[in-house]
């Protein structure tokens, strides 16, 4: 299981940034599949949030609820 993590910043205020996390529940998703699928998922997210731009992304293991990395 992988989590797509991408950092986004407001276009109008480049200092206002946050991380967005999308988790893939399928156990069989590989790191390469996460990276490929992640590009599609980021494009969908960006279409729904036109005021943001992606500054970087990565695939990672999901964080457990209540634990900050």
N, CA, C and O atoms as a GROMACS GRO file, in nm:
protein
  276
    1UNK      N    1   0.085  -0.117   0.000
    1UNK     CA    2   0.000   0.000   0.000
    1UNK      C    3   0.089   0.123   0.000
    1UNK      O    4   0.187   0.130   0.075
    2UNK      N    5   0.055   0.220  -0.085
    2UNK     CA    6   0.132   0.343  -0.094
    2UNK      C    7   0.042   0.464  -0.079
    2UNK      O    8  -0.080   0.456  -0.097
    3UNK      N    9   0.103   0.574  -0.045
    3UNK     CA   10   0.035   0.700  -0.031
    3UNK      C   11   0.104   0.800  -0.123
    3UNK      O   12   0.226   0.815  -0.119
    4UNK      N   13   0.026   0.867  -0.205
    4UNK     CA   14   0.079   0.973  -0.290
    4UNK      C   15   0.078   1.101  -0.207
    4UNK      O   16  -0.027   1.141  -0.156
    5UNK      N   17   0.193   1.163  -0.195
    5UNK     CA   18   0.205   1.287  -0.119
    5UNK      C   19   0.254   1.394  -0.216
    5UNK      O   20   0.359   1.380  -0.277
    6UNK      N   21   0.175   1.501  -0.230
    6UNK     CA   22   0.222   1.609  -0.314
    6UNK      C   23   0.204   1.742  -0.243
    6UNK      O   24   0.105   1.765  -0.173
    7UNK      N   25   0.301   1.828  -0.262
    7UNK     CA   26   0.300   1.961  -0.201
    7UNK      C   27   0.241   2.057  -0.302
    7UNK      O   28   0.277   2.058  -0.419
    8UNK      N   29   0.148   2.139  -0.252
    8UNK     CA   30   0.083   2.239  -0.337
    8UNK      C   31   0.093   2.375  -0.271
    8UNK      O   32   0.095   2.387  -0.148
    9UNK      N   33   0.098   2.478  -0.354
    9UNK     CA   34   0.100   2.616  -0.305
    9UNK      C   35  -0.007   2.694  -0.379
    9UNK      O   36  -0.036   2.668  -0.495
   10UNK      N   37  -0.065   2.793  -0.309
   10UNK     CA   38  -0.161   2.880  -0.374
   10UNK      C   39  -0.090   2.960  -0.483
   10UNK      O   40   0.021   3.009  -0.462
   11UNK      N   41  -0.152   2.973  -0.598
   11UNK     CA   42  -0.093   3.051  -0.706
   11UNK      C   43  -0.085   3.198  -0.664
   11UNK      O   44   0.013   3.266  -0.695
   12UNK      N   45  -0.188   3.247  -0.595
   12UNK     CA   46  -0.193   3.387  -0.554
   12UNK      C   47  -0.100   3.419  -0.437
   12UNK      O   48  -0.068   3.535  -0.412
   13UNK      N   49  -0.057   3.315  -0.363
   13UNK     CA   50   0.030   3.336  -0.247
   13UNK      C   51   0.123   3.216  -0.235
   13UNK      O   52   0.089   3.117  -0.170
   14UNK      N   53   0.239   3.226  -0.295
   14UNK     CA   54   0.334   3.114  -0.300
   14UNK      C   55   0.383   3.072  -0.162
   14UNK      O   56   0.440   2.964  -0.148
   15UNK      N   57   0.363   3.154  -0.060
   15UNK     CA   58   0.404   3.119   0.077
   15UNK      C   59   0.301   3.031   0.147
   15UNK      O   60   0.329   2.975   0.253
   16UNK      N   61   0.183   3.019   0.090
   16UNK     CA   62   0.076   2.939   0.149
   16UNK      C   63   0.075   2.801   0.083
   16UNK      O   64   0.016   2.781  -0.023
   17UNK      N   65   0.142   2.706   0.149
   17UNK     CA   66   0.158   2.572   0.093
   17UNK      C   67   0.108   2.466   0.191
   17UNK      O   68   0.098   2.491   0.311
   18UNK      N   69   0.076   2.349   0.137
   18UNK     CA   70   0.034   2.236   0.220
   18UNK      C   71   0.064   2.107   0.147
   18UNK      O   72   0.086   2.106   0.026
   19UNK      N   73   0.063   1.998   0.222
   19UNK     CA   74   0.078   1.865   0.163
   19UNK      C   75  -0.060   1.801   0.149
   19UNK      O   76  -0.144   1.812   0.238
   20UNK      N   77  -0.081   1.736   0.036
   20UNK     CA   78  -0.203   1.662   0.009
   20UNK      C   79  -0.164   1.515   0.005
   20UNK      O   80  -0.064   1.479  -0.058
   21UNK      N   81  -0.242   1.429   0.071
   21UNK     CA   82  -0.211   1.286   0.078
   21UNK      C   83  -0.328   1.206   0.023
   21UNK      O   84  -0.441   1.220   0.068
   22UNK      N   85  -0.299   1.121  -0.076
   22UNK     CA   86  -0.398   1.031  -0.132
   22UNK      C   87  -0.348   0.888  -0.112
   22UNK      O   88  -0.238   0.854  -0.156
   23UNK      N   89  -0.427   0.805  -0.047
   23UNK     CA   90  -0.385   0.669  -0.017
   23UNK      C   91  -0.451   0.572  -0.113
   23UNK      O   92  -0.571   0.580  -0.139
   24UNK      N   93  -0.371   0.480  -0.164
   24UNK     CA   94  -0.421   0.371  -0.248
   24UNK      C   95  -0.441   0.250  -0.159
   24UNK      O   96  -0.346   0.202  -0.097
   25UNK      N   97  -0.564   0.201  -0.151
   25UNK     CA   98  -0.595   0.091  -0.061
   25UNK      C   99  -0.553  -0.045  -0.112
   25UNK      O  100  -0.545  -0.140  -0.034
   26UNK      N  101  -0.525  -0.057  -0.240
   26UNK     CA  102  -0.491  -0.187  -0.296
   26UNK      C  103  -0.353  -0.232  -0.248
   26UNK      O  104  -0.256  -0.158  -0.256
   27UNK      N  105  -0.347  -0.351  -0.198
   27UNK     CA  106  -0.220  -0.406  -0.149
   27UNK      C  107  -0.120  -0.432  -0.262
   27UNK      O  108   0.001  -0.434  -0.239
   28UNK      N  109  -0.171  -0.450  -0.384
   28UNK     CA  110  -0.083  -0.490  -0.493
   28UNK      C  111  -0.024  -0.372  -0.570
   28UNK      O  112   0.046  -0.395  -0.669
   29UNK      N  113  -0.048  -0.249  -0.528
   29UNK     CA  114   0.007  -0.133  -0.599
   29UNK      C  115   0.157  -0.124  -0.571
   29UNK      O  116   0.200  -0.121  -0.456
   30UNK      N  117   0.234  -0.120  -0.678
   30UNK     CA  118   0.380  -0.108  -0.664
   30UNK      C  119   0.420   0.040  -0.660
   30UNK      O  120   0.338   0.128  -0.688
   31UNK      N  121   0.543   0.064  -0.626
   31UNK     CA  122   0.593   0.201  -0.623
   31UNK      C  123   0.584   0.265  -0.761
   31UNK      O  124   0.548   0.382  -0.773
   32UNK      N  125   0.617   0.190  -0.865
   32UNK     CA  126   0.610   0.242  -1.002
   32UNK      C  127   0.466   0.274  -1.040
   32UNK      O  128   0.439   0.377  -1.102
   33UNK      N  129   0.373   0.186  -1.004
   33UNK     CA  130   0.231   0.212  -1.034
   33UNK      C  131   0.181   0.334  -0.959
   33UNK      O  132   0.104   0.413  -1.013
   34UNK      N  133   0.226   0.350  -0.836
   34UNK     CA  134   0.188   0.468  -0.759
   34UNK      C  135   0.235   0.595  -0.830
   34UNK      O  136   0.160   0.692  -0.840
   35UNK      N  137   0.357   0.594  -0.879
   35UNK     CA  138   0.411   0.711  -0.949
   35UNK      C  139   0.333   0.740  -1.077
   35UNK      O  140   0.305   0.856  -1.107
   36UNK      N  141   0.297   0.636  -1.151
   36UNK     CA  142   0.223   0.655  -1.276
   36UNK      C  143   0.079   0.696  -1.250
   36UNK      O  144   0.029   0.792  -1.309
   37UNK      N  145   0.012   0.625  -1.161
   37UNK     CA  146  -0.126   0.657  -1.126
   37UNK      C  147  -0.131   0.794  -1.058
   37UNK      O  148  -0.226   0.870  -1.075
   38UNK      N  149  -0.028   0.823  -0.981
   38UNK     CA  150  -0.022   0.949  -0.909
   38UNK      C  151  -0.030   1.070  -1.000
   38UNK      O  152  -0.092   1.170  -0.963
   39UNK      N  153   0.030   1.064  -1.116
   39UNK     CA  154   0.024   1.176  -1.210
   39UNK      C  155  -0.120   1.203  -1.253
   39UNK      O  156  -0.161   1.318  -1.265
   40UNK      N  157  -0.194   1.096  -1.277
   40UNK     CA  158  -0.335   1.109  -1.316
   40UNK      C  159  -0.416   1.166  -1.200
   40UNK      O  160  -0.499   1.255  -1.219
   41UNK      N  161  -0.392   1.114  -1.079
   41UNK     CA  162  -0.467   1.161  -0.962
   41UNK      C  163  -0.434   1.307  -0.930
   41UNK      O  164  -0.523   1.382  -0.889
   42UNK      N  165  -0.309   1.347  -0.947
   42UNK     CA  166  -0.273   1.487  -0.925
   42UNK      C  167  -0.343   1.577  -1.026
   42UNK      O  168  -0.390   1.686  -0.991
   43UNK      N  169  -0.351   1.533  -1.151
   43UNK     CA  170  -0.420   1.612  -1.255
   43UNK      C  171  -0.568   1.629  -1.219
   43UNK      O  172  -0.624   1.737  -1.237
   44UNK      N  173  -0.631   1.522  -1.168
   44UNK     CA  174  -0.771   1.533  -1.126
   44UNK      C  175  -0.784   1.631  -1.010
   44UNK      O  176  -0.875   1.714  -1.010
   45UNK      N  177  -0.694   1.622  -0.912
   45UNK     CA  178  -0.699   1.711  -0.797
   45UNK      C  179  -0.681   1.856  -0.840
   45UNK      O  180  -0.752   1.945  -0.794
   46UNK      N  181  -0.585   1.878  -0.930
   46UNK     CA  182  -0.559   2.014  -0.979
   46UNK      C  183  -0.679   2.071  -1.054
   46UNK      O  184  -0.706   2.190  -1.044
   47UNK      N  185  -0.751   1.987  -1.129
   47UNK     CA  186  -0.869   2.034  -1.202
   47UNK      C  187  -0.978   2.079  -1.104
   47UNK      O  188  -1.054   2.170  -1.134
   48UNK      N  189  -0.983   2.015  -0.987
   48UNK     CA  190  -1.082   2.050  -0.885
   48UNK      C  191  -1.035   2.166  -0.796
   48UNK      O  192  -1.115   2.225  -0.724
   49UNK      N  193  -0.906   2.198  -0.801
   49UNK     CA  194  -0.847   2.304  -0.717
   49UNK      C  195  -0.760   2.394  -0.804
   49UNK      O  196  -0.637   2.393  -0.791
   50UNK      N  197  -0.821   2.472  -0.894
   50UNK     CA  198  -0.743   2.550  -0.991
   50UNK      C  199  -0.658   2.661  -0.931
   50UNK      O  200  -0.572   2.716  -1.001
   51UNK      N  201  -0.676   2.695  -0.806
   51UNK     CA  202  -0.597   2.801  -0.744
   51UNK      C  203  -0.463   2.754  -0.690
   51UNK      O  204  -0.388   2.833  -0.634
   52UNK      N  205  -0.432   2.625  -0.708
   52UNK     CA  206  -0.308   2.568  -0.655
   52UNK      C  207  -0.217   2.519  -0.768
   52UNK      O  208  -0.262   2.491  -0.879
   53UNK      N  209  -0.090   2.510  -0.736
   53UNK     CA  210   0.005   2.446  -0.827
   53UNK      C  211   0.086   2.345  -0.746
   53UNK      O  212   0.116   2.367  -0.629
   54UNK      N  213   0.120   2.235  -0.810
   54UNK     CA  214   0.199   2.130  -0.745
   54UNK      C  215   0.346   2.168  -0.753
   54UNK      O  216   0.396   2.204  -0.859
   55UNK      N  217   0.416   2.160  -0.638
   55UNK     CA  218   0.558   2.194  -0.637
   55UNK      C  219   0.647   2.069  -0.634
   55UNK      O  220   0.762   2.074  -0.679
   56UNK      N  221   0.595   1.958  -0.582
   56UNK     CA  222   0.669   1.832  -0.581
   56UNK      C  223   0.574   1.720  -0.540
   56UNK      O  224   0.467   1.744  -0.484
   57UNK      N  225   0.616   1.596  -0.569
   57UNK     CA  226   0.536   1.481  -0.526
   57UNK      C  227   0.625   1.360  -0.505
   57UNK      O  228   0.738   1.353  -0.554
   58UNK      N  229   0.569   1.263  -0.430
   58UNK     CA  230   0.640   1.138  -0.405
   58UNK      C  231   0.539   1.032  -0.363
   58UNK      O  232   0.427   1.064  -0.323
   59UNK      N  233   0.579   0.908  -0.372
   59UNK     CA  234   0.501   0.797  -0.318
   59UNK      C  235   0.571   0.752  -0.191
   59UNK      O  236   0.694   0.744  -0.184
   60UNK      N  237   0.491   0.723  -0.090
   60UNK     CA  238   0.546   0.689   0.040
   60UNK      C  239   0.455   0.586   0.105
   60UNK      O  240   0.345   0.558   0.056
   61UNK      N  241   0.500   0.528   0.215
   61UNK     CA  242   0.412   0.439   0.291
   61UNK      C  243   0.317   0.527   0.371
   61UNK      O  244   0.357   0.633   0.419
   62UNK      N  245   0.192   0.486   0.386
   62UNK     CA  246   0.093   0.569   0.455
   62UNK      C  247   0.129   0.591   0.601
   62UNK      O  248   0.186   0.505   0.668
   63UNK      N  249   0.095   0.710   0.649
   63UNK     CA  250   0.110   0.739   0.791
   63UNK      C  251  -0.007   0.675   0.865
   63UNK      O  252  -0.117   0.664   0.812
   64UNK      N  253   0.019   0.634   0.986
   64UNK     CA  254  -0.090   0.581   1.067
   64UNK      C  255  -0.164   0.698   1.130
   64UNK      O  256  -0.104   0.801   1.161
   65UNK      N  257  -0.294   0.683   1.149
   65UNK     CA  258  -0.376   0.789   1.207
   65UNK      C  259  -0.321   0.831   1.343
   65UNK      O  260  -0.288   0.746   1.427
   66UNK      N  261  -0.312   0.961   1.364
   66UNK     CA  262  -0.268   1.012   1.493
   66UNK      C  263  -0.119   1.020   1.512
   66UNK      O  264  -0.072   1.063   1.617
   67UNK      N  265  -0.041   0.980   1.411
   67UNK     CA  266   0.106   0.984   1.421
   67UNK      C  267   0.158   1.078   1.315
   67UNK      O  268   0.138   1.055   1.196
   68UNK      N  269   0.224   1.183   1.357
   68UNK     CA  270   0.284   1.277   1.262
   68UNK      C  271   0.425   1.234   1.229
   68UNK      O  272   0.501   1.192   1.316
   69UNK      N  273   0.458   1.245   1.103
   69UNK     CA  274   0.592   1.209   1.058
   69UNK      C  275   0.688   1.324   1.074
   69UNK      O  276   0.806   1.311   1.042
   0.00000   0.00000   0.00000
